[in-house]
Amino acid sequence: MTHVTWVDCDDDHLLVNTEVHRRKYQNVVADPRVAVMIMDSNDDQRYADVSGRVVERITGPQAREHIEKLAQRYMGQPFNAGLIRSERVILRIEPDRQRVRHASS
C-alpha cells in the first residue's frame, strides 16, 4: 500500500507522523517492515528510497508537537487540529537499505 506523507529524520531514523486509526499505522503494527521514497519536488529523476522497519511508536505530546513542526516545514502554518481524528503517533523507522538516484545516475 502506498501513502503520500511528510517525512522527518533524526540522526539515525526516518520519522513519519500519522494517527492510530489510519491504515498506515495498522499496517506497521501488523508488519513493521516499510519502504519510503523521498522525491525532489523540482526533479522527478532525483529521489531516495529507504527500506527498513518501524522500531518505535511514539504517542502523546511529543507526537502532537512533531506534527506541528512538520506542518510549519511543509505548509508554513500551524497544523489544522480539526483534522485530527485519533491519537497522533510518530513511527521511528530504522533503515536497512538506502539508495539515492540523481538525474545523472
N, C-alpha and C positions, 0 to 999 in steps of 0.2 A: 504494500500500500504506500502511496506517495502523498506527502503533505508539504505545502509551502509553509515555511516557518522562519521566524527570526532566530539567529544563531549568535551566541556569545562564546567566550572561552576564558579559562583561567590558565595557569602555567602549563597544565598537563591534560586538560579535558575540554571537550566541547560542551556547551551548556544550552539546553533547549528548555523553554518555559511553556508549559501547557496547563490544562485543567484535568482534574482526575476523572471527569465524566467523558472526556474525549476518547475516541477510538485510538489515537496515538498513544495515550497513556495506557489504556487497556492492553494494547498490543505489546508494549515493553514489559508490563507486569507478567504477561504470559510467556514472552521470549525476549530477553534483554538485548539480543543482537540487533544492531541498527546500521544503516548506511545513511550518510549525509553528503549531499552535493552542494557546494557553495559556488555560485556563479557570479562573475563580474557583470554587473548590470550594463556596463558600457561595451562589453566584448564577450559575446556568447561562445567564443573559442578559448576563453580563459576561465578555468574553473579548477576547483579542488574537490576530490571526493575522498571521504574517510569512512572506513567501516570499523566498527568496534562494538562495545556493549555498554549498556547503562549500568554503572557501578554504584550509583547512589541516587535516591529520590529525596529531594528537599522540599518540605512544605512550610507553612506558617509565614510569619512576617518576612523572612528572607526571600521567599518566592514572590511575595507581593511586591516587595521593594525591587526585585530583579525585573519584573515586567514593566515597572515604571522606568527603570534605566533603559530597557530595550525600546520602549515607546519614544523616549527622548532621542535615542540614537537613530531610530528608523523613521520616525514621523516628526520629530522636533516639537512634540507636545505631550502632555500627560496621557496616560492610558485611560480609555473610557471605562470607568469602573462599572458602568451599567451593562457592559458586555460580559462581565464575569458571572458565570452560572454555577460554578462549583469551586472547590479549593484549588488554588494555583500550586504548581509543583515544578521544580527545576529538575530536569533529567541530566545528570552528570555522566558524560559519555567518555569512556577510556578508549582511545584509538588503538586498533590492532594493525591497521594498514592505512597508509596515506598516499595519495597520488595527486600531483599538480600538473595541469596542462596549460601551456601558454600557446598563443596563436602560432608561434614559430616551432612548436614541438611536433 
